Amino acid sequence: IEGYLHTSELRTNVGGGTRVDERSELLLNDGWGCGARSYSPHDFDAETSRRDEPQRWFRWKRDGGGIATSRDGKNWKKSHGRLAGPIAAKSMVGRFKVMNAYSVSPSSTATFKTRTWVFDRDRRFAFFSSSRAGLYDSSGKSEGTYAVEGYTLELKYKDGSTHRAFAYVWGKDDTELVIDGVTYTRQR
């Protein structure tokens, strides 16, 4: 694996609000890339994906200080994305948070969602989520242990279940942590 190409674009919603659309594309060392992966590279079978999902595959190359991509191998487009490296255990220590607000129109009730990951030096994690829509509130918490290897974050929950997520850090001083395609910002 060469890395993940992380791209984000600011978009306008129908109701006039804005949102950030993020994309994570897996770049392989052989010059091929695969878009929109939602699982760990440890669980990724490139040969099967190339056969079953050819629409996800593209060519990539270094272009000056950036990356260029092509669907046909002839027409190259410079990407606005950044190449992100693998995570290291030390990059994980801290609190990372994302907050979202949704509304269909200015006159409708907004929904607010907050998700927070906390990772400590002893390889323990806690995940907190909450949402509010009008008078309705909900919240949850999960805990367990974690391990990192390359671009894989393995979460072992207290109930015995395990989830392997694709994960990487980006931003100045690794301030942004992507887990399964969602960016969480380090809280200071």
Backbone hydrogen bonds, N-H to C=O, Kabsch-Sander energy under -0.5 kcal/mol:
donor,donor_aa,acceptor,acceptor_aa,energy
2,E,27,L,-2.4
3,G,27,L,-1.6
4,Y,84,A,-1.7
5,L,25,E,-3.1
6,H,4,Y,-0.8
6,H,82,R,-3.1
7,T,5,L,-0.6
7,T,23,R,-2.5
9,E,21,D,-2.4
11,R,19,R,-3.4
13,N,17,G,-3.6
16,G,13,N,-1.5
19,R,11,R,-2.5
21,D,9,E,-3.0
21,D,19,R,-0.6
22,E,20,V,-0.6
23,R,7,T,-2.6
25,E,5,L,-2.0
26,L,34,C,-2.3
27,L,3,G,-3.0
28,L,26,L,-0.5
28,L,32,W,-3.0
31,G,28,L,-1.5
33,G,58,F,-3.0
34,C,26,L,-2.6
35,G,56,R,-2.3
36,A,24,S,-0.6
37,R,24,S,-0.9
40,S,164,R,-0.9
43,D,40,S,-1.5
44,F,41,P,-1.3
46,A,44,F,-0.7
49,S,45,D,-2.4
50,R,46,A,-2.8
51,R,47,E,-1.7
52,D,48,T,-3.0
53,E,49,S,-3.3
56,R,53,E,-2.0
57,W,54,P,-1.3
58,F,33,G,-2.1
59,R,70,S,-3.1
60,W,31,G,-2.4
61,K,68,A,-2.1
63,D,66,G,-2.4
66,G,63,D,-2.2
68,A,61,K,-2.8
69,T,77,K,-2.5
70,S,59,R,-2.3
76,W,74,K,-0.8
77,K,69,T,-2.6
79,S,67,I,-3.2
82,R,6,H,-2.6
84,A,4,Y,-3.4
84,A,82,R,-0.5
85,G,169,V,-0.5
87,I,150,G,-1.9
91,S,88,A,-1.2
92,M,88,A,-0.9
92,M,89,A,-0.9
93,V,89,A,-0.7
94,G,119,F,-2.6
96,F,117,W,-3.0
97,K,185,T,-2.3
98,V,115,R,-2.4
100,N,113,K,-2.9
102,Y,111,T,-2.7
108,S,105,S,-1.6
111,T,102,Y,-2.9
112,F,132,R,-2.8
113,K,100,N,-3.1
114,T,130,S,-2.8
115,R,98,V,-2.6
116,T,128,F,-2.8
117,W,96,F,-2.9
118,V,126,A,-2.5
119,F,94,G,-2.7
120,D,124,R,-2.5
123,R,120,D,-1.4
125,F,144,G,-2.5
126,A,118,V,-1.9
127,F,142,S,-3.0
128,F,116,T,-2.8
129,S,140,G,-2.3
130,S,114,T,-2.3
131,S,138,S,-2.5
132,R,112,F,-2.3
133,A,136,Y,-2.4
134,G,110,A,-0.8
136,Y,133,A,-2.3
138,S,131,S,-2.2
140,G,129,S,-2.4
142,S,127,F,-2.4
144,G,125,F,-1.8
145,T,156,K,-2.3
146,Y,123,R,-2.4
147,A,154,E,-1.8
149,E,152,T,-2.3
152,T,149,E,-2.1
153,L,165,A,-2.6
154,E,147,A,-2.9
154,E,152,T,-0.6
155,L,153,L,-0.6
155,L,163,H,-3.2
156,K,145,T,-3.0
156,K,154,E,-0.5
157,Y,155,L,-0.6
157,Y,161,S,-2.6
158,K,143,E,-2.1
160,G,157,Y,-2.1
163,H,155,L,-2.4
165,A,153,L,-2.9
165,A,163,H,-0.6
167,A,151,Y,-2.7
168,Y,178,V,-1.5
169,V,85,G,-0.9
170,W,176,E,-2.3
174,D,171,G,-1.8
175,T,172,K,-0.7
176,E,170,W,-2.4
177,L,184,Y,-2.9
178,V,168,Y,-3.2
179,I,177,L,-0.5
179,I,182,V,-2.3
180,D,166,F,-2.8
182,V,179,I,-1.7
184,Y,177,L,-2.9
185,T,97,K,-2.7
186,R,175,T,-3.2
187,Q,95,R,-3.3
